[in-house]
Amino acid sequence: PDIFNLEKPIGEIISGKEKYFISGKVGVFDKRIQQLKVEGNVEFNDGDSLVFNTSEVYFDFKKELLFGKKKVEGKKKNSLIISEGLKIFNRENKIIFTGKTKLTLKND
């Protein structure tokens, strides 16, 4: 069996010196293509003040890329970003918001 169905998956992604956590209601891991799909109340956070919420994301283990094409809402302290999707490049420690994006920055 190359497909694994997961209930309430929780994972840890290490990017440089940073550690991030991802969780959701269900997940499907496809061993052949080394890709994990997480769905349902997906949360991606740094364990501190950075939190992203969406309904579906994928993690490609070969490319070390977290991506999604569903609405994403991100918060860090008092700032907020809403976009139609995102790509997080683990190797480059870079986040790209895709589609229409709205950013609200507020001082602490």
N, C-alpha and C positions, 0 to 999 in steps of 0.2 A: 504493500500500500504506500503510494507516494503522496496521498492527501490526508492531512490530519485536521480534524475538526476540534476546536478548542472552546471551552466555556470560560468566560470571564478571564481572558488572557491578560497577563501583566508582564511587561518586559522592561529591560534596562538597556539604554543605548549610551555608550561612552564615546564622546567626541572630544579629542584632545584631553584637557584636564576636567572638562565638564561631564556631568552625569545627568541623563534625562530618563524619564519614566513614561511608559505608554500603557494604557489599559482600555478595555472596552467590554461589551457584553459577550460577543462571540468572535471567533477568529478561524481562519482557514489557512493552514500552511501547506504549500505545494513544494514538496521536496525536489521535484525535477527542475523547476525554475528558480528554486531558492527564494520564494516570495511569500510573505505573510500578509493576509488581508485581515484587518480588524474593523468590526462594525458595531454600531450601537453605543451611543454616549461615549464616544472615543475621547480620551483625555491624554494630552502630551504635556508634561511639565518638567521643571527642573528641581522639584522638591522645595522650592522657595517661593519666588514671586511671579515666575513666568508660567502661564497656563494657556494651552490651546485646546479648544473644543470643536469637534466636528462629528459627522455621522459615519464617516468611512475613511480609512487611510490604508496605504500599502507600505510595506517595508521590503525593499529589494536587498537581500543580503549580499549579492554579488557586487552591486554598485554602491552599497552602503548609502541608500537613498530612501528617505521617507517622503511619500507624496500622496496627494489626494486632490480630487476634482469636485468635492462637495464644499458647501459653505463652511468657512473656518472663522472662529472668533477667538482672538488672542488677547490676553491681558498681562500686563506687567506693571505692578504697583497701580498707579492711577491712569495709565495709558491703555488705549484700546485699539485693536485693528480687526477689521472685518474684510474678508476676501472670498473669492469664489473657489480658491484652491491654494495649495502650497507645495513647495518642494524644499526639503531640508537635506542638504548635502553633508553627510557625516564627515567625509574626508577633508572637506574644505571649510567646515564649520560655518556654513552659509545658509540663510533662509531666503527663499524667493516666494513672494506672494503672487498668485496668478489671477487673471481675470480682473473684474472691477474690484478695487480695493479702497477702503476708507480708513484713514489713520487719525486718531485723536490723541494728542500728546498733552499731558497735564503735569505740572510740577508736583513734587511730593509734598 
